[in-house]
């Protein structure tokens, strides 16, 4: 079973879609298996991260901004804006796909874990995530 989840982003940041991911599992009616999530973009990524304390998201976002600043003069890929090449690097440093076990029809996430799209561009985007459940 597969499905496409479309998420709309307004700016850089972490966008949680755990409940939407679980809805895809519910639709599949699979009791046990694996759910794989794959983002079809090179300037955004997927992560499993804490979803309880918002300061965790803020710290992650600030840390990655410092690690890959937009102000670098070393980038030659700049035609799409100053945030484009840094977004590609951030995507390469994180993940484009994640796989989560499904047991008793539920994603086996820990108590404080959520599934996030990490938008690395500073503009609105419509992002597609392929969900494959087997």
Secondary structure as a PSIPRED ss2 file (coil, helix, strand):
# PSIPRED VFORMAT (PSIPRED V4.0)

   1 X C   1.000  0.000  0.000
   2 X E   0.000  0.000  1.000
   3 X E   0.000  0.000  1.000
   4 X E   0.000  0.000  1.000
   5 X E   0.000  0.000  1.000
   6 X E   0.000  0.000  1.000
   7 X E   0.000  0.000  1.000
   8 X E   0.000  0.000  1.000
   9 X E   0.000  0.000  1.000
  10 X C   1.000  0.000  0.000
  11 X C   1.000  0.000  0.000
  12 X C   1.000  0.000  0.000
  13 X E   0.000  0.000  1.000
  14 X E   0.000  0.000  1.000
  15 X E   0.000  0.000  1.000
  16 X E   0.000  0.000  1.000
  17 X C   1.000  0.000  0.000
  18 X H   0.000  1.000  0.000
  19 X H   0.000  1.000  0.000
  20 X H   0.000  1.000  0.000
  21 X H   0.000  1.000  0.000
  22 X H   0.000  1.000  0.000
  23 X H   0.000  1.000  0.000
  24 X H   0.000  1.000  0.000
  25 X H   0.000  1.000  0.000
  26 X H   0.000  1.000  0.000
  27 X H   0.000  1.000  0.000
  28 X H   0.000  1.000  0.000
  29 X C   1.000  0.000  0.000
  30 X C   1.000  0.000  0.000
  31 X C   1.000  0.000  0.000
  32 X C   1.000  0.000  0.000
  33 X E   0.000  0.000  1.000
  34 X E   0.000  0.000  1.000
  35 X E   0.000  0.000  1.000
  36 X E   0.000  0.000  1.000
  37 X E   0.000  0.000  1.000
  38 X E   0.000  0.000  1.000
  39 X E   0.000  0.000  1.000
  40 X C   1.000  0.000  0.000
  41 X C   1.000  0.000  0.000
  42 X C   1.000  0.000  0.000
  43 X C   1.000  0.000  0.000
  44 X E   0.000  0.000  1.000
  45 X E   0.000  0.000  1.000
  46 X E   0.000  0.000  1.000
  47 X E   0.000  0.000  1.000
  48 X E   0.000  0.000  1.000
  49 X E   0.000  0.000  1.000
  50 X E   0.000  0.000  1.000
  51 X C   1.000  0.000  0.000
  52 X C   1.000  0.000  0.000
  53 X C   1.000  0.000  0.000
  54 X H   0.000  1.000  0.000
  55 X H   0.000  1.000  0.000
  56 X H   0.000  1.000  0.000
  57 X H   0.000  1.000  0.000
  58 X H   0.000  1.000  0.000
  59 X H   0.000  1.000  0.000
  60 X H   0.000  1.000  0.000
  61 X H   0.000  1.000  0.000
  62 X H   0.000  1.000  0.000
  63 X H   0.000  1.000  0.000
  64 X H   0.000  1.000  0.000
  65 X H   0.000  1.000  0.000
  66 X H   0.000  1.000  0.000
  67 X H   0.000  1.000  0.000
  68 X C   1.000  0.000  0.000
  69 X C   1.000  0.000  0.000
  70 X C   1.000  0.000  0.000
  71 X C   1.000  0.000  0.000
  72 X C   1.000  0.000  0.000
  73 X C   1.000  0.000  0.000
  74 X C   1.000  0.000  0.000
  75 X C   1.000  0.000  0.000
  76 X C   1.000  0.000  0.000
  77 X C   1.000  0.000  0.000
  78 X C   1.000  0.000  0.000
  79 X C   1.000  0.000  0.000
  80 X C   1.000  0.000  0.000
  81 X C   1.000  0.000  0.000
  82 X H   0.000  1.000  0.000
  83 X H   0.000  1.000  0.000
  84 X H   0.000  1.000  0.000
  85 X H   0.000  1.000  0.000
  86 X H   0.000  1.000  0.000
  87 X H   0.000  1.000  0.000
  88 X H   0.000  1.000  0.000
  89 X H   0.000  1.000  0.000
  90 X H   0.000  1.000  0.000
  91 X H   0.000  1.000  0.000
  92 X H   0.000  1.000  0.000
  93 X H   0.000  1.000  0.000
  94 X C   1.000  0.000  0.000
  95 X C   1.000  0.000  0.000
  96 X C   1.000  0.000  0.000
  97 X E   0.000  0.000  1.000
  98 X E   0.000  0.000  1.000
  99 X E   0.000  0.000  1.000
 100 X E   0.000  0.000  1.000
 101 X E   0.000  0.000  1.000
 102 X E   0.000  0.000  1.000
 103 X E   0.000  0.000  1.000
 104 X C   1.000  0.000  0.000
 105 X C   1.000  0.000  0.000
 106 X E   0.000  0.000  1.000
 107 X E   0.000  0.000  1.000
 108 X C   1.000  0.000  0.000
 109 X C   1.000  0.000  0.000
 110 X C   1.000  0.000  0.000
 111 X C   1.000  0.000  0.000
 112 X C   1.000  0.000  0.000
 113 X E   0.000  0.000  1.000
 114 X E   0.000  0.000  1.000
 115 X E   0.000  0.000  1.000
 116 X E   0.000  0.000  1.000
 117 X E   0.000  0.000  1.000
 118 X E   0.000  0.000  1.000
 119 X E   0.000  0.000  1.000
 120 X C   1.000  0.000  0.000
 121 X C   1.000  0.000  0.000
 122 X C   1.000  0.000  0.000
 123 X C   1.000  0.000  0.000
 124 X C   1.000  0.000  0.000
 125 X E   0.000  0.000  1.000
 126 X E   0.000  0.000  1.000
 127 X E   0.000  0.000  1.000
 128 X E   0.000  0.000  1.000
 129 X E   0.000  0.000  1.000
 130 X E   0.000  0.000  1.000
 131 X E   0.000  0.000  1.000
 132 X E   0.000  0.000  1.000
 133 X E   0.000  0.000  1.000
 134 X C   1.000  0.000  0.000
